[in-house]
Every structure is written in structure tokens, then in C-alpha cells.
Amino acid sequence: MTLSVPKRVLPTIVFAQFAGTSLWFAGNAILKELQSEWVLPEDALAAVTSSVQLGFIFGTFIFALLSIADRFKPSRVFLLCALTGSALNVSLIILPPSYFVLLSARFLTGIFIAGIYPVGMKIASDWFEGKLGKALGYLVGALVLGSAFPHLLNYTGSSLSWKFVLIGTSALAVIGGLAMLFFVGEGPHRRKGSKFNPAKIFEVFKVKEFRSAAFGYFGHMWELYTFWAFLPVMLVYYNETQGTSLPPSLFTFIIMAIGAIGCVLGGFISVKKGSAKVAYSFLMISGILCLVSPLIFNLNETFFIATLLVWGFAVIGDSAQFSSLTAKTAPKESVGTAITIVVSIGFLLTIPSIQLLGYLATVIDTKWLMFSLFIGPLFGLVHTKKLIKENITKA
């Protein structure tokens, strides 16, 4: 008997994911203001971004090791993490202004984002089970919008204090957590999932198809968060070299947010073309843009923004497809371990990537920064191509 899913469920999960993940880039959105008021280092961008990533990685392992989303009701876990993450996010308003406090607060916020984004995906799987692939594009799209939203808040509240961004994102995350508890709850397919098993880490990578899917994802992650983190830097550099006055916060939001359309569209296309082909196409586009990135700063304002919009569309459009491919090719008895380790390694790789560009920003011209990211898409393309040849296309 087919269970009918209430129409409110998917939109509410998508909204809750968007609301909760708005905490992710809140620190980045206000960094320019904090650098001025708190006298932070000029290269603070890489450290602030990496702090959240490290917190998320640490949180992911803790949640997996303790099987928190299996032992407790996921919607309650989601709400508790949204409340705690929001409190940590807004705590910067009352804590003493210091670089250490900023990095610590962002790290701790990242830990509880690990109970928002992955747990939200689990809640979706409890409702949609076999049809999760259809919803995955929307869910990753919600992550994109949530990550971009603080930049929009920073732009719209530019005449106000940076505190506006922290209060706004924290309030939104709380609303999202409440919505998940009261309007979604627990899905009919909820069951105890496989526990994290460290002994399986090396075993799962012996599966050729899984290894290709995971390596494709790693190449994608090397580029994604670094591109997002350094978007404002690119826009400021273009303004300085071309004499334009593009609002960095507004266009960072737009360029990141258009990626949500890429996620949804990629999901629809994958139904006919397969996830591997869709992921390969998106990764190819963003890889090419890495290669030609030094040239785009010579374009006029319209073509410069248009190029960045294409990049923002492509850089995340393959994410849901790599997630689908990873889940499909993982050994069935080790899916929990396999997905946990791939996500953790993927986010771990964002840290050296971000730190590399943070260092390069001090020694080379800004227009060359994104060129150095090409190694990620190239690595991912090589391994995603193997999935196409092996006909691992449906996920």
C-alpha cells in the first residue's frame, strides 16, 4: 500500500533546511564590518570560513558515532540544533570582541549545523524513501539559499549594524526548527539506520563504483565552498580595477542563490540523462570557468556578472547528483558509514582549499585565485567519467 505524503511536508522541509543553514555563512557576510570594528587580521576570511567547516566536520562525526538521529526523534534533534546554533550565532553580539571569540563561536555553530543539514536529509528520507532522489535537488537548493541569505541580509541592512544579520539569521533558524517539529515530524519510513563503523572506512573504498562517485564528489567540494567564500573578494577586486560600484553583498547573494535553480534543474534532467552525466556536465562548466577566470575581470560589467551567474549555477548543480551516486554505489550493508565518511572527507577538503586561496591572496593578484581551483574539477571529472563508462547513471 502506497502511503500518501501530505503536500505540506516537502515545502516545509525545504524551508526548514533553508532557514537552518542560513547560520552557515552569517560570519562571512559580516566579516568586513567586524574587521573594522574588532580590528581583525586582513586574512581573517579563510580562518572564519574554515572554523565553521571544522565544526561541521566534527559535529558530523559526533552525530554519527552516537547515532543521535537514530536514537532520538530527528525532528526534535533538528529543533534542538537550530535553537543551539542560533544562540551561538547571535552570541557574538554580547561576547567580548576578539578574534578568538569569533573563531570559537563559528566553530561551535558549525557543530550544530551538523544536526540541521544532514538530519534534515534523514527526515526527508523517512518521508520519501525510494523517491528521495526527486526531492534531493530541492533540499540541496535549500542549502544554497540558506548559505546565500546572510549576504542578502547584510545588503538590505547595510544602513544598520552587523548585528542585524546575526539576529535575522538566528530568528530564521529558530522558525525553521519549529516548523520541522510541528509541521513535518517523523516520517512513516523511519527506522534504525546503520551505525557508523570505523572498520568499514577502508572497505567501502574498495568498491570501484563507490570510489569513483566519492572522488568525483571530493573534486566538486574542493571548488564549491572556496568559490562561495571568495566571491565577495572577486567582486571587490572588480570594482577596484574597473571603477565600478557593484554591491558585493547583493551580488554574492544572487550568484550563490542561482545555484538553487541549478540543483533543481539538475534533478529533473537526471531523471532522463542520469546523475553521472548531469554531474559531469556541471563540473565541466565550472572547471572551464576556473581556467578562464583571470580573463573575466577584463569583461564589461554585464558580461562579468553573467559569467559569475553561470558559474554560481554550475558550481553547486552537481552536488545533489554526487550525493545520489554515492548513496547508490555504496555497499548496502554500510550505507551509513559510507555516506558519513564521504561527506566528512568532502568538507574536510574545503579547509586546505580555502586556506590555500587565503595564502595565495597575499602573494598573487586576485584575478589568479580561482584559476588555482581547477585541480578540483579536473580530479572530479576524471573519476565521474568512469561512472559514465560503467553506465552508473541512474541514482
N, C-alpha and C positions, 0 to 999 in steps of 0.2 A: 504494500500500500504506500503510495507516494504522499509524503507529508507536505502540506501547504505552508509555505513560509509567509508570514504577514508582510504586506508591502512596506510597512514602516521599517523593517529590520535592516535591509541593506543601506538605505539612505541614512539611518541613524548611526550605523557602524562607520560609514564613510565620514559623517560629520564628527563623530567622536574621535576618530583617528586624526582628522584634520585639526581638531581643537587641541588634542593632547600633544601632538607633535609640533605645535606652534612654539613649544618651550625650547625646541632644539636649537634654533638659530637666534633666539632672543638676545643672547650675549653678543653675537656678531653684529646684529642690527644697531646696537647702541655703542659699539666699541669706539667709534670716532669721538663721541661725546665723552665717554669715560676716559679716553686717553688724555683729553684736555682737562677734565675736572680732577681726575685721580692721579695725573702725571704718570701714565703707564708707558712702558717701552714702545718705541715705534714699531717693533716687530711682534707686538702682542697678538696679532691676528692668528698666527699659526698656533701659538700656545693655547689661546682661548678655545679655538675650534677643536684642537686635539684633546683638550680636557674633557669636553662633552663626549667625544668619541671613546676615550678611555673609560669613562664612566659607563657608557652604554655597553661596551665590551665586557667590563667587569660585572655589570648587572645581568647581562645575558647569561654568563656562566653561573652566577649565583642562583638565578631563577631556574636554570636547567638542573643544576646539581641538587637543589632542594625540591624539584618537581612542584613548584609553587602553584602553577596554573592547573596542575592535575589534582593536587591535594585540596585546593580551595576553589570556590566558585570563581571562574575567570572574570565575570563582570564586577565582582567585589574587589578582586585584585586590581583590575583596571581603575576603578574609582579610587582606591586607596593610593595607588601610584600617582594618579592625576592630582590628588589633593596634596600629597607629599612633595611631588615635583613642583607644583605651583608654589608651595610655601618656600621651597629652596630657591626658586627662580626669583620671587619677589623679595627674598631676604636681603638682597643687595641694597635695598632702599634703607634698611635700618642698621646693617652691619658697618663696621668701620671701613672706610675706603682704603683698600690696599690691593695690590696685585695678587698676593697670596689668597686673600679672601675671594676675589673674583674667580681665580682658577679653581679653588676648592668648591665654591658654590656651583660652578658649571660642571665639575666632575660629579658631584652628588646628584645634581639634576639629571645628568646622563644615566646614572644608575637606575633612576625611577622611570626614565623614558623606556628602559628595557622592559618595564612592566606595562607599558602602554602600546607601543607599536607591535611587538611580537604577540603579546597577549590578545590584542585586538584581532590579529590574524587568526589566532586559535579560535576566538569566539566566532569569527566568520566561518571557519571550517566546521564548527559544531552545528552551524545552521545550514550550510550549503553542501558540505561533504564533497560528493563527486562533482558538484558544479562550482567548486571554488575557483577554478581557472577563469570562469566567466566574470567573477567578482574581483579577481586579483588586480586587474588593471585599475578599477575604481579605488581599491584600497591603497595601492602604491601612489595613485594620483592624489589621494588624500594626504599622504605623507609629503608629497611635493608641495601642495598648497599650504600645509601646516608649516613646513620649513621656510617657505617664502613669506608667509604672513607677517612676521615681525618687521620685515623691511617695509611693508606697506604701512604698518602702524607707525613706524619711525618717520615715514614721509608725511602721513596725514597729521601726525602730532609733532611736526618739526618745530612748531612755534611753542610747544610745551616742553616739559622736562623729559629726559630719557626714562624717567620713572613711569611715564605713560605707557611705554612699550611693555615693561615688566608687569605692570598692573593689568594691562589689557590681555596679554598672553596667559597670565595666570588665571584670570577670571574665565577666559575662554576654555582653558583646560579643565577647570572645575565643572563648568556646564557640560562639557563633553563626557566627563566621568559620570555625572549624574544621569545624563541621557542614556549612557550604555547600561547602567544598572536598572533604571526604571522602564525603559522602552525597548530594550533588547533582551537582557537577562541571559539565561543559559539555553543553548540550542538543543534540539531533540536528538542530535547525534553525539552529544557529549559522552566521552568515555575516557578511561585512563589511558594516556598515551605512553609510548615507550620512554623509559627514563634515559637520562644522559649516561652514557657508558664510555669512560675514557679509553678502555681497552679496544673499543671499536674504531677509534680515530684513524689508525693506520689501515685497518681492514677495509673500511669503506672506500679509501682511495685506490685500492687495488682493482676496483670495478672501472673498466676503461671508460664507459659512457658517463658515469658519475664524475670521474676525474676531469673529463673534457668539459662538462657542464660547470663544475666548480671553478676550473681555471678560467673559463670564459667570464664567469661572474667576478673573479678576482681582477681581471683586466678592466672590467667595467667599473669596479669600485675604486681602482687606482685613480681614475679620472674624475668620477662623479662629484664627490664632496669637496675635492680641491678646486674644481671648476666653480662650484657654488660659493665656496669661501672667498675666492679671489675675484669674483665678478665685480664687486664694488671697486676693487683696485684697478681693474681694467677700465671701468667707466671713468674713474677719476683721472687716470692717465690720459685717456682720450680727450677729456675736457681740457687738460693742461696742454697737450700737444697740438690740438686742433682749435683751441679757443672757443669751444662750445660750452654750453651750460646745461647738459643733460643731468636731471636729478638722479644721482646714483641709487638712492634708496628705492625710488619708484621703479626705475628700470631693472634693478636687481630683482624686485618682486615680479615684474612682468615676465622677465626672461626665465626665472625659475618656475613661475606658475604655469607657463605654457607647456611645461613638461607633463603636467597632468593630462593634457589633451593627448600627448604622445603615448602615455601609459594606456589610456582608454582605447585610443585608436589601434594601438599595437595589439591589445587584447582581442579586438574584433577581427583584425587581419589574421591573427594567429589561428583562428578557427579554421580558415581555409588554407593558409600557407604553412602553418606550423610554427611553433615557438622558436625553433633554431634559426629558421630563415629570417624571421622578423628580428630576432636579437642580432643576427649577423648584419642585417641592413642598417639598423640604428647605430650599431657600434662602428660600422664602416663610415657612416656620415660624420659622427663625432671625431673619429680618428683622422679623417681628412681635414677637418676643421682645426684640429691640433696642429697639423703640419703647416697649414697656410695661415695660422693665427698671426704671425708677425706682419703679414701683409694687410690684414683687415683694418689696422689702425690708420692706413692711408686712404680708406674709403670715405666718401662723404657721410654725413650723419645718418641719412636714411638707410643706405646700404650697410653701414656699420651695425645699426640696430637690427636690421633684417637678418644679417648673418648671425648675430648673437641669439636671435629668436629661433632660428633653425637649430642652432647648437643646443639651446635650452630644451627644445622639443625632442632632439635625438638623444641627448646625454642620459636621460632617465627612461626613455621609452622602451629600452630593452630590459629594464630591471625586473618587471613582473614576469617576463618570459624566461629569464635566467632562473628565477625562483621556481617557476613551473618545471623547467627542465631538471633542476636539482632534485625536486621532490619526486619526479617521475623516474629518474635514473638511480635514485638511492636504493640500497638493499631494503626490502620491505620490513625486515626484522630490525633494522637500525635507522629508520627514518628520523626518529627524534634526535639521535646522536649526530647523524649526518647533517641535518639541516642546521643544528646548533653550531657545529664546528665550522661549517661553511660561512654562515652569517658572521660568526665571531672573527674568523680569519679575514673575511672581506672588509669588515670595519677596522680591523687592526691595520690592514694595508693602507687605509686612508691616512693614518698618522705619519708614516715616513713620507708619503706623497705630499701632505700638507707641509711638513717640516722642511722637505726639500725645496719647495717653492718659497717658503718663508726665508730660507737661507739664500736662494738664488736672487730673491728680490733685493738683497743687499749688495749683490756683486754684478748683476747684469741688468740691462734695460728691461723695463716691464713688458715690452711687446714680445719678448722671447720666452716669457714664463710658461705660457700654455703649450708652447712647442715641446717642452720637455715632458709633457704628459703623454705624448704619443706612444711611449713604450707600453702603457697600459692597454689601450685599444688594440695595438698590434699583437700583444700576447693573447688577448681575448679572442681576436679574430682567428688566429691560428687554431685554437682549440675548438671554437664554435664551428669552424669549417668541418672539423672531424665529425661533429654530430650530424651535420647535413649529409655528409658522405655515408654515414652509418644509418641514415634515414631515421634518426631520432628527432622527429619534427613535431609530433603531437604531444602536448602536455596539458 
